[in-house]
Amino acid sequence: MMRERKVERLLDEFPNEVEYHRSDDHVVTCPTELYLVPTPIEIVVKILRKLELTPENRVVDLGCGDGRFVISAAYLYGCEGVGVDVREDVLELARAKSETLGVDDKTAFIRSDVRDVDLRELNPDVVFVYLMPSLLEEISEELVSCGATIVSYTFEVPGLGVPEVLRLDDLRRAYVYRGVSH
């Protein structure tokens, strides 16, 4: 019952209709730097439930946007988490939402291109990605290097083998690669 109330609060904090448009003069290198379409919060909650997280887990979200995966993991399961995004505007929103939900002591948000992140330094148990296939291919070696469970929403990660497929509803899928390493 308590967890269901928390899920309702997450639904209020992270509406599904949001699409963040970039309005600054940053040079855009890919479409997702201009438009961010977040993972629906119900889908985030379903994925987190299937991962069976505990407070000892550390999650990282590459391309975190407004931080909903990291914040939800901290809020629902007590996990520590790090979100990485190239856009400072959405990171500011993530920090504010993290504070509003009282998990700012468990979350951190880093401004960086996901291609420049050393996942071994972040020491994740779970890495969440909702990135375009071409970018997933670019960072697949980095994903493998950390030995964490990789969860990719919508797209399979090239070169990581056969994933466990989470059927989230009639249309949506997440691909889970457990304990991937060299």
N, C-alpha and C positions, 0 to 999 in steps of 0.2 A: 504494500500500500504506500509506504514512504517513497519507494523508488518510483512508483507511478506518479506521485505528486511532483517528484523531481523531473520526470520526463515531461509532464505538462508545463513546468516552468521553462524547460529548455525549448519547448515548442513556442512558448510566448516570446522568448528572447531571440530565437533564430527562425523568423518566418521564411517559408519556402519561396515566396514570390520575389525575394531579393535578387537583384542583379546589380553588381557594383560596377559603375562606369568610371573609368579613369578620366580625370579632368585636368591633370597637370600637364606640364610640357615635357615630361619624360619621353625619351625616344623608345618607342615600342618595338621590341624585337620578336614578339610572337603575339597572336591574338588574345591569349589568356592574360597578358599584361594589360590589355585594354578592357576586356570584359571578364568578369569573374562570375561563374555560375556555380553556386555552392551545392554541395551534397545535401539533399533534403534531410532535416534533422531526424525524421523517423527512420531513415535508412542508416544514418550514423548510429542511432540507438540499436537497431537490429544487428549491425555489424559488431558493435561493442558487446552485445549479449552473447553472440556466437564465439567471441574470443575468450570469454570467461576470464576477464581481467581481475587482478587483485591489486591492493595498494602497493605491493612490491614491484609492480610492472612500471616500466618507463616507456612512454609512447612518443613517437616523433611523427609529425605530419609535414611532408614536403609539399609546398604549394598550399599552405594552410588557409589562405584567405582570411575569413573572419574568426578562425580558430575553433570552429565548432567541434571538430573531432577531438582535439587536445582538451578543450574545456569540458566537453561531455565526459571524457574518460576520467578527468579529475573530479568532476562533480558527482558522477554516478558511482565510480569505483575507487576513488581516492588515489588514483595514479598520478605520478609526476609526468609532465609532458612538455615537449618543445615543439613549437610551430615555426616553420620557415617559409617566408614569402618574400618576393622581390618588391612588393608594394607596401610602402610605409603607411598609406592611408588605411588599408584593411588591417594592418598590424595594430594600428592605433585603436581601431574598432575591437579587435580581438583582446587587447589589453583591457579596454574598458569593460567588455562583457565578462572577462575573467574576474575582474574586480567586483562587478555587480553580483556575480554568482558566488563570490567568496572563495575562489580557488586561485587567486593571483599568487599565493605562496607556493602553489604546486605547478604553476605554468610559467613558461618563458617564451618569448617570441623574438625571433632573430630575422633581421632584414638581410637576405642573401638570395642570390640565384641558386636554385636547387642543384645546379651543376657544380657549384663551388663548395658544397657541404661535405665535410668529412664525417660520415656517419659513425665511424669508430669512436670519434671524440664525444659524440652525443650518447653513446652506449645504450641504444634502444633495445627493448624486448620486442616491440612492434613498430613497424614503419607503415604509415598510411599514405597512399598516393592517389590522387585523382588528377592525372596528367594525361596529356595527349600521347599516343603511341610513339611518335618520333622522339619525344623527350624521355619517355620511359626507356626507349632503346639506348639513348645517350647515357643515362644514369644506371643502367642495369648492372654494370660491374661494381659501382659504388653500393648498390643495394645488396649485392652478394657479399661484399666485403665485411658487413657488420654482423652477419650470422643471425639476424633477427627474423621474426615472422613478418613477411611483407604482405600487405593487404592493398590490392589495387581495385579501386572502384571503377567499373565500366569496362576497362581495357586490360587484357592480359599483358604481362611484362615479357617482352621478347627475350629468349635465352634463359629463362629461369625454370624451365621444365614444365611438368604437368601440374597445374594448380588444383586445389580443392575449390570447387565452385559453390559460392553461397548464392542461392536463389532468394532474392530479397522481396520480390513480388513478381507479377507476370512479365515485366519487362526488364527489371534491373538485376544486375549481377555484380558480385565482387569476387575477386580471384585471390585466394590465400595460398601463399608459399611459406610453409613452416620450416624454420631452421635452415634456411638457405645459406650455403657457404661454399667456398672453393674446395 
